[in-house]
Amino acid sequence: MEQSKIDAIESNFHKLEDIKNSCESLIQKIGQLQVDLFNNPDAKLEKFLGKLNGALSGSHGEIVEVTSTYETEIYMPAKGMETFNSAQEEMEENEKDNS
């Protein structure tokens, strides 16, 4: 594979990781603010933060899934690394044993 394509894939992967980490940071900051509001309640802000936290949590799950898939299906093969699927390997071994 051409080095420029590998570099682009690596860049994309690192950007996905940055997005994932930023999302995790936002979720943590929202949680900290929600805890701070226990001492100084603000109903409107609490409601907004609850909605925002829910939306970010759902998005975070999707981001983690996309990042993981990109890593195993695109990034690692481009870098010449093999991915390991123990469940698939175990099934293949069982099929050989049963033959």
N, C-alpha and C positions, 0 to 999 in steps of 0.2 A: 504494500500500500504506500502511496506517495506520502512523504513526510509532511507536506502542507495539510493534507487531509487528516492525518493523525493529529497534528497540532490543533486543527479546528475542532476535532472530536474532543480532544483533551480540554480545550477552552470551554466548549459547551458543557462538559461534565462539571468542570469547576464552577461555572456560573450556576448550574443547577444546585450544586452543593451550597453555594452562597445564598441562593434564594431560600433553600431549606433552612439554613442556619438563621437567616434574617427572620423568617416566619417563626421559628422557635423563640428567638429573642423577643419578638413582638408579643407572643403569647405569654412569655414570662413577665414582661413589663405590664401587660394588662392585668395579670394575676396579682402583681405587686400593688398596682393601683387599686384593684378591688379590695385587697386586704387593708390598704390605707383608708379606704372609705368606711371601714367599720367604725373608726374613731370620728370621722367627720362625714356622716351620710349625705348623699346627694342622689335622690331617686332617679332623676333623669340620666345622670352620668352612669349610675349603676346599671340601668336598663340598656343604655347604649353599649357599655362595656360587655355586658352579657351577650348581646347580639353579635358584637364584633368578635368576641372570643369564640363563639360557636361557629361563625363563618370561617375564621382563621383556622380553627381546629380541623374543620372539614377539608379546607384547602391544603392544610399541612399534610394530611393523610394522602391526598392525591399527589402532592409534590414528592413525598417520600417514595411512593410507588413508582412514579415516573423516573425519579433519580436512580432508584435501584434497578429498574428495568434497563435504563440507558447504560448503567454501569456494566451489567452482566451481558447485555446483548450487543452493545456497540463499543463502549470504551475499552473494556478488558480485551476483547478479541483484536481491536485495533492496536493495542499495546503488545500483543503477542502473548497475553496471559490466558490460560485456560480457565473456564468457569467450571465449578464442581457442583454437580447435582447428585447428592448422595441417594436420594429416593429413586431417581431414575437408574442409577448404577446398581442399586440393590435389586430393582425389578429385573434388570437385564441378567444379573447373576442368578436370580431365582429361575428365570426362564431357561438358562443354560443347564442348571441343575435338574430341572424337570424334563429336559429333553432326553 
